[in-house]
Amino acid sequence: MFLLNSKPLRLGAAFTVDGTQYSSNWLRSSTAEQRASIGITEIPDPFRADDRFYYVTEQDEAPYIINTPKLLEDREEVDEEGNPMYVKVLGEVDGEPVMVDSDERLVTKGLKSQWIAQVKTTAGTMLAQTDWMVIRKAERDVAIPADVVAKRAAIIAEANRLEVAIAACADIEALIAVVGTQRW
């Protein structure tokens, strides 16, 4: 990370120092001596978390990057007074269309639910390539090749393993570790 007068400079952005305009690629192509000559200092990049698991906020003063963990578990939403919130649907009041509460609770999905849904989507996409063989077997009793049966079983086993492991995660670090073990 580069600083000019204690303010971070964005890579790929033009900037001006003492009336001199520097191009958007100058920081990348300049030497440490050139940068130092106009007062630019370099500091190690602050830890930037994986934005699949954290909200990453950049700011112009220290700390330059703030990593805020995303919601791990699903959360049923409530209003300011603690009353349950419901999904809004189009309804009618006095013959006029209005948004009204449904019977369905408003739920913000946490990372566990999102990652389990992603695992299901990935497995479904992989299995879809050979689903026609399963249908052909059911409809016309044509054998499914053994390698396809084995591959489908491995996909299903991996999806089940990941879903159980994700559901068991107690914190974001555990979830990151599980997601890193995917063996598709």
Buried (B, 14 or more C-beta within 10 A) or exposed (E): BBBBEEEBBEEEEEBEEEEEEBEEEBBEEBEEEEBEEBEBEEEEEBEEBEEEBBEEEEEEEEEBBEBEBBBBEEEEEEEEEEEEEBEEEEEEEEEEEEEEBEEEEBEEEBBBBBBBEBBEEBBEEBBEEBEEBBEEEEEEEEEEEEEBBEBBEEBEEBBEBBBEBBEEBEEBEBBBEBBEEBEE
